[in-house]
Amino acid sequence: QVQLVESGGGLVQPGGSLRLSCVVSGTIFSRAAMGWHRQVPGKQRELVAGITSGGIVNYADSVKGRFTISRDNAKNTVYLQMNSLKPEDTAVYYCNTPLGYMGWGQGTQVTVSS
């Protein structure tokens, strides 16, 4: 049974930074492409960053140049470094495969507000 545990969210002022973490268990993490998704109430969940098993990354245009996804296969963990945060980045952030094949975790709330 796959488990995803996200952490690192919080309240931050515009222009600030946060680093999200997601620990994955119950699967061969090193072989899995992973991604960070976010969801705002009333809107569809969107993929904002992805990383292949080989470390190739891609980003949504809305976060390109500000967010960085990385992974540590020894720790079964995927990270999202978020810089220059904007109010429109406010959302619940989830990790999963890019197509959402694993069960969803509880997510971590990110709120960007002054």
Accessible surface in RSA format (square Angstrom, percent):
REM  Atomic radii and reference values for relative SASA: ProtOr
REM  Chains: A
REM  Algorithm: Lee & Richards
REM  Probe-radius: 1.40
REM  Slices: 20
REM RES _ NUM      All-atoms   Total-Side   Main-Chain    Non-polar    All polar
REM                ABS   REL    ABS   REL    ABS   REL    ABS   REL    ABS   REL
RES GLN A   1   191.07 106.8 128.27  93.7  62.80 149.5  57.00 121.3 134.06 101.7
RES VAL A   2    48.53  31.9  30.95  28.0  17.58  42.4  30.95  26.9  17.58  47.7
RES GLN A   3   102.57  57.4  98.77  72.2   3.80   9.0  18.27  38.9  84.30  63.9
RES LEU A   4     8.98   5.0   0.13   0.1   8.85  22.3   0.13   0.1   8.85  23.8
RES VAL A   5    82.73  54.4  81.06  73.4   1.67   4.0  81.06  70.4   1.67   4.5
RES GLU A   6     5.04   2.9   0.00   0.0   5.04  12.0   0.00   0.0   5.04   4.1
RES SER A   7    57.92  48.9  54.41  72.6   3.51   8.1  38.12  81.2  19.80  27.7
RES GLY A   8    36.18  44.6   0.00   N/A  36.18  44.6  23.71  65.1  12.47  27.9
RES GLY A   9    28.75  35.5   0.00   N/A  28.75  35.5   2.22   6.1  26.53  59.4
RES GLY A  10    29.33  36.2   0.00   N/A  29.33  36.2  29.33  80.5   0.00   0.0
RES LEU A  11   133.37  74.3 100.29  71.7  33.08  83.2 100.29  70.4  33.08  89.0
RES VAL A  12    23.48  15.4  18.24  16.5   5.24  12.6  23.48  20.4   0.00   0.0
RES GLN A  13   123.28  68.9 121.30  88.7   1.98   4.7  32.46  69.1  90.82  68.9
RES PRO A  14    61.04  44.5  39.22  35.8  21.82  79.3  39.66  32.7  21.38 132.9
RES GLY A  15    56.15  69.2   0.00   N/A  56.15  69.2  29.83  81.9  26.32  58.9
RES GLY A  16    21.32  26.3   0.00   N/A  21.32  26.3  20.61  56.6   0.71   1.6
RES SER A  17    58.56  49.5  39.38  52.6  19.18  44.2  22.80  48.6  35.76  50.1
RES LEU A  18    33.62  18.7  28.63  20.5   4.99  12.5  33.62  23.6   0.00   0.0
RES ARG A  19   131.54  55.2 116.73  59.5  14.81  35.3  35.25  48.2  96.29  58.4
RES LEU A  20     0.00   0.0   0.00   0.0   0.00   0.0   0.00   0.0   0.00   0.0
RES SER A  21    26.97  22.8  26.82  35.8   0.15   0.4  11.79  25.1  15.18  21.3
RES CYS A  22     0.00   0.0   0.00   0.0   0.00   0.0   0.00   0.0   0.00   0.0
RES VAL A  23    75.33  49.6  74.09  67.1   1.24   3.0  74.09  64.4   1.24   3.4
RES VAL A  24     0.95   0.6   0.03   0.0   0.92   2.2   0.03   0.0   0.92   2.5
RES SER A  25    48.21  40.7  47.08  62.8   1.13   2.6  38.91  82.9   9.30  13.0
RES GLY A  26    52.20  64.4   0.00   N/A  52.20  64.4  25.01  68.6  27.18  60.9
RES THR A  27    50.52  35.9  26.46  26.8  24.06  57.3  12.06  16.2  38.47  58.2
RES ILE A  28   101.30  57.6  93.73  69.8   7.57  18.2  98.39  70.8   2.91   7.9
RES PHE A  29     3.54   1.8   0.44   0.3   3.10   8.1   0.44   0.3   3.10   8.9
RES SER A  30    51.14  43.2  42.67  56.9   8.47  19.5  23.27  49.5  27.87  39.0
RES ARG A  31   183.75  77.2 158.03  80.6  25.72  61.2  54.40  74.3 129.36  78.4
RES ALA A  32    17.39  16.0  10.71  16.5   6.68  15.2  17.39  24.5   0.00   0.0
RES ALA A  33    37.88  34.8  30.58  47.2   7.30  16.6  30.58  43.1   7.30  19.4
RES MET A  34     0.00   0.0   0.00   0.0   0.00   0.0   0.00   0.0   0.00   0.0
RES GLY A  35     0.00   0.0   0.00   N/A   0.00   0.0   0.00   0.0   0.00   0.0
RES TRP A  36     0.00   0.0   0.00   0.0   0.00   0.0   0.00   0.0   0.00   0.0
RES HIS A  37    10.91   6.0  10.91   7.6   0.00   0.0   5.36   5.5   5.55   6.5
RES ARG A  38    14.81   6.2  14.41   7.3   0.40   1.0   1.27   1.7  13.55   8.2
RES GLN A  39    54.87  30.7  52.46  38.3   2.41   5.7   9.56  20.3  45.31  34.4
RES VAL A  40    54.05  35.6  52.62  47.6   1.44   3.5  52.62  45.7   1.44   3.9
RES PRO A  41   122.50  89.3  96.28  87.8  26.22  95.3 107.08  88.4  15.42  95.8
RES GLY A  42    90.51 111.6   0.00   N/A  90.51 111.6  44.96 123.4  45.55 102.0
RES LYS A  43   142.41  69.5 130.42  80.0  11.99  28.6  81.18  73.1  61.23  65.2
RES GLN A  44   167.84  93.9 148.57 108.6  19.27  45.9  54.09 115.1 113.75  86.3
RES ARG A  45    79.04  33.2  53.49  27.3  25.55  60.8  17.41  23.8  61.63  37.4
RES GLU A  46    74.23  42.6  69.31  52.4   4.93  11.7  32.28  62.4  41.95  34.3
RES LEU A  47    64.54  35.9  46.82  33.5  17.71  44.5  46.82  32.9  17.71  47.7
RES VAL A  48     0.00   0.0   0.00   0.0   0.00   0.0   0.00   0.0   0.00   0.0
RES ALA A  49     0.37   0.3   0.00   0.0   0.37   0.8   0.37   0.5   0.00   0.0
RES GLY A  50     0.84   1.0   0.00   N/A   0.84   1.0   0.84   2.3   0.00   0.0
RES ILE A  51     9.21   5.2   7.26   5.4   1.95   4.7   7.82   5.6   1.39   3.8
RES THR A  52    48.27  34.3  48.27  48.9   0.00   0.0  47.25  63.5   1.02   1.5
RES SER A  53    55.45  46.9  40.16  53.6  15.29  35.2   6.66  14.2  48.79  68.4
RES GLY A  54    71.23  87.8   0.00   N/A  71.23  87.8  37.72 103.5  33.51  75.0
RES GLY A  55    38.00  46.9   0.00   N/A  38.00  46.9  18.87  51.8  19.13  42.9
RES ILE A  56   124.93  71.1 120.40  89.7   4.53  10.9 124.93  90.0   0.00   0.0
RES VAL A  57    63.13  41.5  44.69  40.5  18.45  44.4  44.69  38.8  18.45  50.0
RES ASN A  58    82.78  57.1  78.16  75.5   4.62  11.1  37.74  90.8  45.04  43.5
RES TYR A  59    44.65  20.8  27.51  15.7  17.14  44.6  24.96  18.8  19.70  24.3
RES ALA A  60    28.75  26.4  15.02  23.2  13.73  31.2  26.22  36.9   2.53   6.7
RES ASP A  61   123.33  86.4  99.56  99.1  23.77  56.2  37.91  89.2  85.41  85.2
RES SER A  62    60.64  51.2  38.52  51.4  22.12  51.0  49.76 106.0  10.88  15.2
RES VAL A  63     0.04   0.0   0.00   0.0   0.04   0.1   0.04   0.0   0.00   0.0
RES LYS A  64   122.06  59.5 102.61  63.0  19.45  46.3  63.17  56.9  58.89  62.7
RES GLY A  65    82.43 101.7   0.00   N/A  82.43 101.7  43.40 119.1  39.03  87.4
RES ARG A  66    29.47  12.4  24.84  12.7   4.63  11.0  24.41  33.4   5.06   3.1
RES PHE A  67     5.23   2.6   0.00   0.0   5.23  13.6   0.00   0.0   5.23  15.0
RES THR A  68    72.90  51.9  71.97  73.0   0.94   2.2  45.29  60.8  27.62  41.7
RES ILE A  69     4.48   2.6   0.00   0.0   4.48  10.8   0.00   0.0   4.48  12.2
RES SER A  70    45.85  38.7  44.75  59.7   1.10   2.5  33.68  71.7  12.17  17.1
RES ARG A  71    37.94  15.9  11.64   5.9  26.30  62.6  11.93  16.3  26.01  15.8
RES ASP A  72    43.78  30.7  39.26  39.1   4.52  10.7  13.93  32.8  29.85  29.8
RES ASN A  73    61.50  42.4  46.39  44.8  15.11  36.4  18.88  45.4  42.62  41.2
RES ALA A  74   101.99  93.8  55.94  86.3  46.05 104.8  68.08  95.9  33.91  89.8
RES LYS A  75   134.83  65.8 118.51  72.7  16.32  38.9  73.63  66.3  61.19  65.2
RES ASN A  76    50.71  35.0  50.70  49.0   0.01   0.0   7.84  18.9  42.87  41.4
RES THR A  77     6.90   4.9   6.90   7.0   0.00   0.0   2.57   3.4   4.33   6.5
RES VAL A  78     0.00   0.0   0.00   0.0   0.00   0.0   0.00   0.0   0.00   0.0
RES TYR A  79    28.22  13.2  28.22  16.1   0.00   0.0  14.52  10.9  13.70  16.9
RES LEU A  80     0.00   0.0   0.00   0.0   0.00   0.0   0.00   0.0   0.00   0.0
RES GLN A  81    58.94  33.0  58.69  42.9   0.25   0.6  28.38  60.4  30.56  23.2
RES MET A  82     0.00   0.0   0.00   0.0   0.00   0.0   0.00   0.0   0.00   0.0
RES ASN A  83    57.71  39.8  57.71  55.8   0.00   0.0  14.76  35.5  42.96  41.5
RES SER A  84    60.09  50.8  55.31  73.8   4.78  11.0  19.69  41.9  40.40  56.6
RES LEU A  85     2.47   1.4   0.00   0.0   2.47   6.2   0.00   0.0   2.47   6.6
RES LYS A  86    85.56  41.7  84.93  52.1   0.63   1.5  39.23  35.3  46.33  49.4
RES PRO A  87    74.57  54.3  67.33  61.4   7.24  26.3  67.68  55.9   6.89  42.8
RES GLU A  88   118.76  68.2  95.96  72.6  22.80  54.3  62.10 120.1  56.66  46.3
RES ASP A  89     0.44   0.3   0.44   0.4   0.00   0.0   0.00   0.0   0.44   0.4
RES THR A  90    42.96  30.6  39.29  39.8   3.67   8.8  37.24  50.0   5.72   8.6
RES ALA A  91     3.06   2.8   0.21   0.3   2.85   6.5   3.06   4.3   0.00   0.0
RES VAL A  92    34.58  22.8  34.49  31.2   0.08   0.2  34.49  30.0   0.08   0.2
RES TYR A  93     0.00   0.0   0.00   0.0   0.00   0.0   0.00   0.0   0.00   0.0
RES TYR A  94    28.84  13.5  28.84  16.4   0.00   0.0   3.94   3.0  24.90  30.7
RES CYS A  95     0.00   0.0   0.00   0.0   0.00   0.0   0.00   0.0   0.00   0.0
RES ASN A  96     0.00   0.0   0.00   0.0   0.00   0.0   0.00   0.0   0.00   0.0
RES THR A  97    16.19  11.5  16.19  16.4   0.00   0.0  16.19  21.7   0.00   0.0
RES PRO A  98    42.31  30.8  35.51  32.4   6.80  24.7  35.51  29.3   6.80  42.3
RES LEU A  99   134.18  74.7 106.65  76.3  27.53  69.2 111.84  78.5  22.34  60.1
RES GLY A 100    19.78  24.4   0.00   N/A  19.78  24.4   2.93   8.0  16.85  37.7
RES TYR A 101   172.85  80.7 138.66  78.9  34.19  89.0 110.74  83.2  62.12  76.6
RES MET A 102    20.98  10.9  13.43   8.9   7.55  18.0  18.22  15.5   2.76   3.7
RES GLY A 103    52.18  64.3   0.00   N/A  52.18  64.3  39.85 109.4  12.33  27.6
RES TRP A 104    98.27  39.4  65.69  31.8  32.58  76.5  49.04  26.1  49.23  79.9
RES GLY A 105    19.23  23.7   0.00   N/A  19.23  23.7  10.91  29.9   8.33  18.7
RES GLN A 106   116.65  65.2  86.56  63.3  30.09  71.6  72.77 154.9  43.88  33.3
RES GLY A 107     8.44  10.4   0.00   N/A   8.44  10.4   0.25   0.7   8.18  18.3
RES THR A 108    17.26  12.3  11.98  12.1   5.28  12.6   7.09   9.5  10.17  15.4
RES GLN A 109    87.85  49.1  78.43  57.3   9.41  22.4  49.84 106.1  38.01  28.8
RES VAL A 110     0.00   0.0   0.00   0.0   0.00   0.0   0.00   0.0   0.00   0.0
RES THR A 111    43.12  30.7  43.12  43.7   0.00   0.0  31.47  42.3  11.65  17.6
RES VAL A 112     4.46   2.9   0.00   0.0   4.46  10.7   0.00   0.0   4.46  12.1
RES SER A 113    56.07  47.4  48.24  64.4   7.82  18.0  20.27  43.2  35.79  50.1
RES SER A 114   125.75 106.3  65.48  87.4  60.27 138.8  47.27 100.7  78.48 109.9
END  Absolute sums over single chains surface
CHAIN  1 A     5941.9       4397.8       1544.1       3279.7       2662.2
END  Absolute sums over all chains
TOTAL          5941.9       4397.8       1544.1       3279.7       2662.2
